[in-house]
Structure formats: structure tokens, C-alpha cells
Amino acid sequence: MILSSNLDFREALPDRGRLAGLDVGTKTIGVALCDAGWTIASPAETIARTKFSVDAAKLRAIVAAQSVKGIVVGLPLNLDGTDSPRTQSVRQFARNIDALGVPILLWDERWSTAAVTRTLLEADASRARRAELVDKLAAAYILQGAIDAMI
């Protein structure tokens, strides 16, 4: 079940439970997880993308191992709120992972990567360290935004 309203997503999860946040890129998927009480999102890992079947298997393993009850997928809208080719790609990705059997929320991710990159620059992280962290930190930023809107 793919949803675009945080209220509908919240209703689909009456008992809360752990959530996963995804920052879906062309080369990587940043993954974040939150606690069952929806207090805080934490970066988990970065998946290097290969074939969709391999990516889906990795996500399926995370969902099972972490008892994930719902997934928040960052939706890369244009600054004016319209869809872009990347938006369509992420929507297709969400349709493909719908087979995981947990509710999926498409969440506006505008500025998430920029905010995380700015924070890493302020922390004086090297270029290599930023590249290593940015995707999973962006996923945590996306997930935390969704959590904050639901509680």
C-alpha cells in the first residue's frame, strides 16, 4: 500500500513499530531506521545499487531482521512541487517494493541532501567521508521529518 499522506500512513500503523527511511538514488539507497516508539531516526546503511532484484532482496532482509512495519521513501520533487524524471523513477521503485507487504509513505525530500551536506561541511568532514555518509544521513533526515509530522 503506497500512501502520500502522513495521516493515512499513521492510520495504517495503529500499533506503531519500527520504520525504515529510504533515500533512493541512481547509484545508492540510503537506509535509516527508527525505534518502535517513533522517537528518533538513525542512519543504518548505504546499499550500492545493482539490479532491482538484488536491491529488493537487501531491503527484504532489513525489513525482516529489523521488524520494520512501514517504509518512508523520499520523493525528490522539483522546487516548485512538480514531478521530475527522478520523481517518476522513485515512484516506480516504491511500486516495485510494495511487494514487501508493509505500508509505504512517499515523503517530500526537497532539500534533504543539501541540509545533510551542509551539516557535514560544517563538521569539516572530508569529501570521502561526506560521500560515505550522505545517503544514509539523508534517509535519516527524511524519516525524522515524517516521524515528526505524525506524532
URBELPE-V403374 format. One line per field, one symbol per residue. ss: DSSP state (@ for helix, = for strand, . for the rest). psi: psi as a letter, one per 30 degrees, with the letter a starting at -180 (. if undefined). A space follows every 50 residues. Layout:
# URBELPE-V403374
ss=???
psi=???
This chain:
# URBELPE-V403374
ss=.==..@@@@@@......=======...=======......========.. .@@@@@@@@@@@@@@..========.........@@@@@@@@@@@@@@@@ ..======...@@@@@@@@@@@....@@@@@@@@@@@@@@@@@@@@@@@@ .
psi=jklfkfeeeeffifgblklkkkjjaffljkkllllfghekkkkdlkkkkc leeeeeeeeeeeeeeghkflkjkkjillfgfllleeeeeeeeeeeeffff glkkkjkjgkfeeeeeeeeeefghkleeeeeefeeeeeeeeeeeeeeeff .
